[in-house]
Amino acid sequence: MLYKIALICDEVADFFREITIDADATFLDLNNAILEACGYDDSQITSFFTCSDTWDKEQQIVREDMGTSAEDEDVYLMASTPLRDLLEDEEQKMIYIFDPANDRIFYLELTEIVTGKTMDKAECSMSRGKAPQQLKGFDLDFNTLGGDSSDLDLDLDDFSTEGYNDDEFDPESFGIDGEG
């Protein structure tokens, strides 16, 4: 069985991606297909949420268990959770957090379930528009900004250890007892 999953983003009006993926694939496979379809690197701690019809978050699917959920909550890990375990109906909605520092998301919808077919690797079956920038506010590429690293005006001598005297360091002022 195949799933066709549509992605949109409220930041870019003409952005659209459709991922076709096997229902037995994991959420990590879907994560990787989204990153590839958008040209993003795999440096962020992304996550999914299944949602109600009104986009209210329900179940979270994470890359790693950070131990932050309540004891009575199930923790779904991307690598071990097949899509078919949480996606059952056409028009089912999800949110994909691709920039967790700025809470930026894609809205996903299971648009079609194709029975009787399978595939080995997910693919971007439809692509329109340019994906939003992966990270907001962290672009330190000076060439993109029209400058170069000399624009930083850093004096590396300000960062030397010359003149530092280890005897003058007072661990107690930092709450360190000095033992151990």
C-alpha positions in Angstrom: 0.0 0.0 0.0 1.3 3.5 -0.9 0.6 6.8 0.8 0.6 10.1 -1.0 1.3 12.9 1.4 1.0 16.6 0.5 3.2 19.2 2.2 2.5 22.9 2.3 3.9 25.8 4.3 2.2 29.1 5.2 5.5 31.0 4.7 5.7 30.4 0.9 2.5 30.6 -1.0 3.5 28.6 -4.1 5.4 25.9 -2.2 4.0 22.4 -2.5 5.5 18.9 -2.3 3.9 15.5 -2.6 5.8 12.5 -1.2 4.8 9.0 -2.3 5.9 6.4 0.2 5.2 2.9 1.2 2.8 2.5 4.2 5.3 0.1 5.8 8.1 2.8 5.7 8.9 4.5 8.9 8.4 8.1 10.0 12.2 8.4 9.7 11.9 7.4 6.0 9.3 10.1 5.6 11.5 12.6 7.4 14.4 11.8 5.1 12.2 12.1 2.0 11.0 15.5 3.1 14.5 16.7 3.8 15.6 15.5 0.3 12.6 17.0 -1.4 13.3 20.4 0.1 17.1 20.4 -0.2 17.5 20.5 3.6 20.4 19.0 5.6 19.8 16.5 8.4 21.2 18.8 11.2 17.9 19.6 13.0 15.9 17.6 15.6 12.8 17.3 13.6 9.5 15.8 14.7 6.0 15.0 13.6 2.6 15.4 15.2 -0.5 13.6 14.1 -3.3 16.2 14.2 -7.1 16.5 14.5 -9.1 17.8 11.6 -8.6 21.3 13.0 -4.8 20.9 13.2 -4.7 20.4 17.0 -1.6 18.4 17.9 -2.2 14.8 19.1 0.5 12.2 19.1 4.2 13.2 18.7 6.7 11.2 16.8 10.3 12.1 17.7 13.8 11.3 16.4 15.1 10.4 19.8 13.5 9.8 23.2 14.6 12.8 25.3 12.7 11.6 28.3 10.5 14.7 28.5 7.1 13.0 28.1 4.9 12.0 31.0 5.2 8.4 32.2 1.7 7.6 30.9 2.4 8.9 27.4 3.6 6.6 24.6 6.8 7.7 23.0 6.9 7.1 19.2 10.3 7.0 17.6 10.6 7.8 13.9 13.0 4.9 13.2 10.8 2.3 14.8 7.3 3.6 13.9 5.8 2.5 10.6 3.5 5.1 9.0 0.6 2.6 8.9 0.6 2.5 12.7 -0.5 6.1 13.0 -1.9 7.0 9.5 -5.1 5.2 8.6 -7.4 7.5 6.7 -7.2 9.8 3.7 -7.3 13.5 4.7 -5.5 12.6 8.0 -3.4 15.6 9.0 0.1 16.0 10.5 2.5 18.7 11.3 6.2 18.4 10.6 8.6 20.7 12.6 11.6 21.3 10.4 13.1 24.3 12.3 12.5 23.6 16.0 14.4 26.7 17.3 11.8 28.9 15.5 8.8 26.5 15.7 8.5 26.5 11.8 6.4 23.8 10.3 5.0 22.1 7.3 1.4 21.1 7.2 1.0 17.5 5.9 -2.1 15.7 4.7 -2.5 12.1 3.6 -4.2 12.8 0.3 -4.4 9.3 -1.2 -4.0 5.7 -0.2 -3.1 3.5 -3.2 -3.8 -0.2 -2.5 -2.1 -3.1 -4.2 1.2 -1.3 -4.8 4.5 -1.1 -2.9 7.8 0.8 -3.4 11.2 0.4 -1.9 12.2 4.1 -1.5 10.0 7.2 -1.0 10.0 9.7 -3.8 8.9 13.3 -4.3 6.2 12.7 -6.9 5.2 16.4 -7.3 7.2 19.6 -6.6 6.1 23.2 -7.0 7.8 26.4 -5.8 10.9 26.9 -3.7 11.1 25.5 -0.2 11.4 28.0 2.6 14.9 28.6 4.0 15.6 25.7 6.4 16.7 27.8 9.4 15.6 31.3 10.1 18.0 33.8 11.7 21.1 31.6 11.7 22.5 32.4 8.2 26.2 33.2 8.8 27.2 32.8 5.1 28.9 36.1 4.5 29.1 35.6 0.8 25.3 35.4 0.7 25.1 38.6 2.6 27.4 40.3 0.2 30.3 40.5 2.6 33.1 38.4 3.8 34.5 37.2 7.2 36.5 40.4 7.5 33.2 42.2 8.2 33.3 40.7 11.7 36.1 43.0 12.7 37.4 40.5 15.3 40.7 41.0 17.0 41.9 37.5 17.9 44.3 38.9 20.4 41.3 39.6 22.6 40.9 35.9 23.0 44.4 34.9 24.0 45.3 33.2 27.3 48.3 35.5 27.7 48.3 37.1 31.0 46.0 34.5 32.5 47.3 33.3 35.9 45.8 30.0 37.1 46.5 31.1 40.7 44.0 34.0 40.4 41.1 31.7 39.5 38.7 31.4 42.4 36.5 28.3 42.0 34.4 29.2 45.0 33.1 32.3 43.2 31.6 30.0 40.6 30.1 27.6 43.1 32.8 25.0 42.6 34.1 23.4 45.7 37.5 22.6 44.2 37.5 19.0 45.2 36.9 16.0 43.1 
